[in-house]
Amino acid sequence: MTLADLIAGFRGTAIASVADAVDKVAGRPGFLNHQIRPRINEHKIVGPAVTVLEGPTDEELPPQHALDMIDASDPGSVIVISTNQSVDVAVWGGLMTAGAVANKHEAAVLDAGVRDIVEIRRDYDFPVYSRTVCPGTTVGHAKTLAANVEVDMGGVIVHPGDIMVGDIDGVVCVPRAHAEEVLKMAQEIDEREAEQAKLIIESGSLKEGLAKYGRI
């Protein structure tokens, strides 16, 4: 299955089903910490991860790896930035959003802060998921250490190329090696839950639906 097929499939699948399928197929959770949530809009996002790692510093440096990845990554990428919660600053703002929009990226997912929310909403409507909102700059507080390496996003390890799926419920990282199997299982979960919900409505009994399908 091509990457385009996977992205189209996950875009049409409930994120809760994706989270459940990752649990079963990968044998570990794929859902990011609940604090990493949408800050700009409620658009669903699906795309391959481009990762950036940041860490604390007192040097006044631009976030070079992040800036480079925004320009160098393929359209449709999800820019994933982690500081391992080592600094409480905004690693994303209006200018980086402009770059992401210019390069036709899908979204940004941050285990850190975002700023310029009014500007991003008004001018770009670009999806940003973050742990915090903070007006503080990285300059003098954090620097980018590496790009396209594995990063810890609130306890979930994200590798470059993993498929990030997000909506108002939160964000799930689908390991690229398991993506096809996860998608198939998630679609089957969606189908079973639709049948179960129909039975519950028709029978007037939640217990009857649970007894037949075993989903909750």
Stockholm file with secondary structure:
# STOCKHOLM 1.0

chainA/1-216         MTLADLIAGFRGTAIASVADAVDKVAGRPGFLNHQIRPRINEHKIVGPAVTVLEGPTDEELPPQHALDMIDASDPGSVIVISTNQSVDVAVWGGLMTAGAVANKHEAAVLDAGVRDIVEIRRDYDFPVYSRTVCPGTTVGHAKTLAANVEVDMGGVIVHPGDIMVGDIDGVVCVPRAHAEEVLKMAQEIDEREAEQAKLIIESGSLKEGLAKYGRI
#=GR chainA/1-216 SS CCHHHHHHHHHTSCHHHHHHHHHHHHSSCCBCCTTSEESSCCCCEEEEEEEEEEEECSSCCCCHHHHHHHHHSCTTCEEEEECTTCCCSEEECHHHHHHHHHTTCCEEEEEEEECCHHHHHHHTCCCEEEEEECCCCSTTTEEEEEESSCEEETTEEECTTCEEEEETTEEEEECGGGHHHHHHHHHHHHHHHHHHHHHHHHHTCHHHHHHHHCCC
#=GC SS_cons         CCHHHHHHHHHTSCHHHHHHHHHHHHSSCCBCCTTSEESSCCCCEEEEEEEEEEEECSSCCCCHHHHHHHHHSCTTCEEEEECTTCCCSEEECHHHHHHHHHTTCCEEEEEEEECCHHHHHHHTCCCEEEEEECCCCSTTTEEEEEESSCEEETTEEECTTCEEEEETTEEEEECGGGHHHHHHHHHHHHHHHHHHHHHHHHHTCHHHHHHHHCCC
//
